[in-house]
Amino acid sequence: MAFSYLTHLECSRTGETSAADRVAGTSAAGAPLLARYDLERVRDTVRPAELAGRAPDLWRYHEVLPVQAPEHVVSLGEGMTPLLPLPEQGRKSGLRRLLMKDEGLVPTGSFKARGAAVGVSRAAELGVHGVAMPTNGNAGAAWALYAARAGMASLIAMPADAPAITMAECLAAGAELYRVDGLIGDAGKLVAAAVAGREGYQEVSTLKEPYRLEGKKTMGYEIAEQLGWRTPDVLLYPTGGGVGIIGIYKALLEMRELGWLHGELPRLVAVQATGCAPIVEAFEAGAKESKPFPDAHTVAFGITVPKALGDFLVLEALYATEGTAVAVTDEQLLAAQRRLAELEGTFVCPEGAACFAAIDRLRESGWLGEDDETVVLNTGAGIKYPGTVPLDVPLLARNGVIPAGSPPNR
């Protein structure tokens, strides 16, 4: 039995194939490359029920991941995050079956650890000595830490106002870190220029290498397994570069081909902020790809991507599953973040909170029904964004008195 059934890479635009045994970036057409597997052999080799006996991490799906040998796996224990029922939030939102996949519990505090684990593992296996990327914060932190785990160098550039804690993670991991006076696209240009002059480095920007996507797709496999090898009716995802929603859709198609899933796929929902909503604008126009979003800015820093390389793949997933795209304001997502913490005791990142704000919009419009089983992807821990909750707290004298009645900061 093979550890991986990876066969080749495929251009996401033209379908042209290429070998998977060398370091790869984008295709000849400048589009993301997709990893393809011998799914017929996987189907003949693995039964879904057998996975229950494997370690509770994303590597339980190693046959449909690109790393060829187990000794090349670089892991910090990522994967198998809980699928939490949210009864109180569900009652508030008018949903009988509301669940949250909580990615705030993986190493580095965000779902970016999945892509970093698989991307770094495959890069190391192919002989890469250093990884380089622009980032809005969490991805850079994850890749820096996993690179350190693998004994590799890392070069990270991020917008100057990226979350400070993600910068600290990079520095703690020994990364070569730079702040850039601009957006992630500006950081990307600087990284691309730097990598061109560095031997042994690979640029691992979003969808500019094929294996980050493979780590992200394991969220789709886990949701199906956690639900007893079925899917929910609706799945909401905060969308910036779009790797997560593209990966989940890829996983759903693979599982259907494997015979592990049957019936209709869940309706996928891309959630953005009104301050940066290129996918929403493109979807509403019925377009196949987005236009660069001007003056992009939102407190949900992780989804501040004015023009995603894989935008056409996100839109394809939405159209194919009869899904939709929704934008919410910063005020709405911050209120949703606070409400969820008070109702359910879970402090999610602002990007994840945007999905809970979007639920309100979708319920009001009737697009989302009260009996629709709905899964929200929370992509990170709220504690990585301390500035989203103002610290307006009374200061008492040491010999003072705590007043009676309701708390003053509510």
Buried (B, 14 or more C-beta within 10 A) or exposed (E): EEBBBBBBBBBBBEEBBBEBEEEBBBBEEEBBBBBBBBBEBBBEEBEBEEBEEEEEBBBBBBBBBBBBEEEBBBBBBBBBBEBBEBBBBBEBBBBEBBBBBBBBBBBBBBBBBBBBBBBBBBBBBBEBBBBBBBBBBBBBBBBBBBBBBBEBBBBBBBBEBBBEBBBEBBBEBEBBBBBBEBBBBBBBEBBBEBBEEBEEBBBBBBBBBBBBBBBBBBBBBBBBBBBEBBBBBBBBBBBBBBBBBBBBBBBBBBBBBBEBBEEEBBBBBBBBBBBBBBBBBBBEEEBEBBEEBEEBBBBBBBBBBBBBBBBBBBBBBBBEBEBBBBBBBBEBBBBBBBBBBEBBEBBBBBBBBBBBBBBBBBBEEEBBBEEBBBBBBBBBBBEBBEEBBEEEEEEEEEEEEEEEEEEEEE
